[in-house]
Structures are given as C-alpha cells and as structure tokens.
C-alpha cells in the first residue's frame, strides 16, 4: 500500500470498496450496524473537534498548525470520512449521488445573487437588455 504523496484522485467508490474489504477481512461486518457506525463516527467527530477546541478562530489552510498537528488533523478527518462512507454503504445510500442531489437542492433553497450590469437589465442576450438611463 502506497502511503506517499500521490496526487491521484480517490473516489468514494474506492473508499467504499476498501472499507468493505477491510471489514470482511477482519470479520467485523457483524459489528457494522448503522447505529454502531454512527456512534463511532460521532466519537471521531469529537476527536476532530478537540483539535480546534482551544485554538480560537483558525484561518483557511491552518497556517498556524505545526506539521504534526496537520498530520493529526488529516487522520481525524479521515476517520470521520471513512465512517461516513461505511455508514452510507451499510445503509444502501450512494453517498456521491446523495451529495450531488443535496447540492442541487441547496442551490434551489439558497440561490446565488443574480449578477446585474449597473447600466442594463434583462437576459443574457444583449438585444433584450433595457438601458436604465434611456427614455423609452
């Protein structure tokens, strides 16, 4: 197993398959009920929270984190992700499709502000725009 700095994209399906194989190889499937996986994930979220607990506001990229703190952060984020992937698999939910659907629903619920031209209103076609300063 290559643990190096691969720049290869990792799919949710790859993670799902690896987690399934991992559980099967250890005969852990009997312990992987939705409830147990959820509670384990919540525990990992708690461990992730501890990393930020006393840091105050942390800026994007975590520039003030020491290298070992960033490694620990990556491990805890991975624990949460892997439990989430496993939970979705055990529940029969395609996590990728569900996430894309949720983004679409959020776009409807929270539409982006419309971009307007300071001088014109109308559609994309410039022939349909109405000059605000012209008399009609």
C-alpha positions in Angstrom: 0.0 0.0 0.0 1.5 3.3 -1.1 1.2 5.9 1.6 3.2 8.5 -0.3 2.1 11.9 -1.6 0.0 10.5 -4.6 -1.8 13.3 -6.5 -4.3 10.7 -7.8 -7.9 11.4 -7.2 -9.6 9.0 -4.8 -13.3 8.2 -5.4 -15.9 7.4 -2.9 -16.4 4.1 -4.6 -12.7 3.2 -4.0 -13.0 4.1 -0.3 -16.3 2.2 0.0 -14.7 -0.9 -1.5 -11.6 -0.7 0.6 -13.7 -0.2 3.8 -15.9 -3.2 2.9 -12.8 -5.4 2.2 -11.2 -4.2 5.4 -14.3 -5.2 7.5 -14.7 -8.5 5.7 -11.1 -9.5 6.2 -11.5 -9.0 10.0 -15.0 -10.4 10.2 -16.2 -7.1 11.5 -19.3 -6.9 9.4 -21.4 -8.2 12.3 -20.4 -5.1 14.3 -21.1 -2.6 11.5 -24.7 -1.9 12.1 -25.9 1.6 11.1 -26.2 2.6 14.8 -22.7 1.3 15.7 -21.1 3.1 12.8 -22.9 6.3 13.5 -21.9 6.3 17.1 -18.3 5.5 16.2 -18.4 8.4 13.7 -19.7 10.8 16.3 -16.8 9.8 18.6 -14.4 10.6 15.7 -16.1 14.0 15.2 -15.4 14.6 18.9 -11.7 13.8 18.4 -11.7 16.1 15.4 -13.3 18.9 17.5 -10.6 18.5 20.2 -8.0 19.6 17.7 -9.8 23.0 17.3 -11.1 23.3 20.8 -8.8 25.9 22.3 -7.4 27.4 19.1 -9.9 30.3 18.7 -10.7 31.1 15.1 -8.5 29.2 12.7 -7.8 30.7 9.3 -8.1 28.8 6.0 -5.2 26.4 5.4 -4.5 26.2 9.2 -1.2 28.2 8.7 -0.5 28.3 12.5 -0.7 24.5 12.8 2.6 22.6 13.4 3.3 19.8 10.9 2.4 17.1 13.5 -0.9 18.9 14.1 -1.8 18.9 10.4 -1.0 15.2 10.2 -3.2 14.6 13.2 -5.9 16.7 11.6 -5.7 14.6 8.4 -6.0 11.4 10.4 -9.1 12.6 12.3 -10.8 14.0 9.1 -10.1 10.6 7.5 -11.6 8.7 10.4 -14.8 10.7 10.0 -14.9 10.3 6.3 -14.2 6.6 6.4 -17.0 6.0 8.9 -19.4 8.1 6.9 -18.5 6.2 3.7 -19.0 2.9 5.6 -22.3 4.0 7.1 -23.7 5.1 3.8 -22.7 1.8 2.3 -24.3 -0.3 5.1 -27.4 1.9 4.8 -27.5 1.4 1.0 -27.1 5.0 0.2 -24.9 6.1 -2.8 -23.2 8.9 -1.0 -21.8 10.6 -4.1 -25.2 10.8 -5.7 -26.9 11.9 -2.5 -24.3 14.6 -2.0 -24.8 15.9 -5.6 -28.5 15.9 -5.1 -28.2 17.8 -1.8 -26.0 20.5 -3.6 -28.7 20.9 -6.2 -31.4 21.2 -3.5 -29.3 23.7 -1.6 -28.9 25.7 -4.9 -32.6 25.9 -5.2 -33.2 26.7 -1.5 -30.3 29.3 -1.4 -30.0 30.8 -4.9 -26.9 32.8 -5.7 -27.5 36.5 -6.0 -28.2 37.5 -9.6 -25.3 39.3 -11.4 -26.6 42.5 -12.8 -25.0 45.1 -15.1 -25.0 48.5 -13.5 -26.4 50.0 -16.7 -28.7 47.4 -18.1 -31.4 44.9 -17.0 -32.5 41.9 -19.0 -31.5 38.5 -20.1 -28.2 37.1 -21.3 -28.9 38.3 -24.9 -27.7 41.9 -25.0 -30.5 42.8 -27.5 -33.1 42.2 -24.8 -31.4 44.5 -22.3 -33.0 47.8 -21.4 -30.8 50.7 -20.8 -31.6 52.2 -17.5 -30.7 55.8 -18.5 -32.6 55.8 -21.8 -36.1 57.1 -22.1 -38.5 54.6 -23.6 
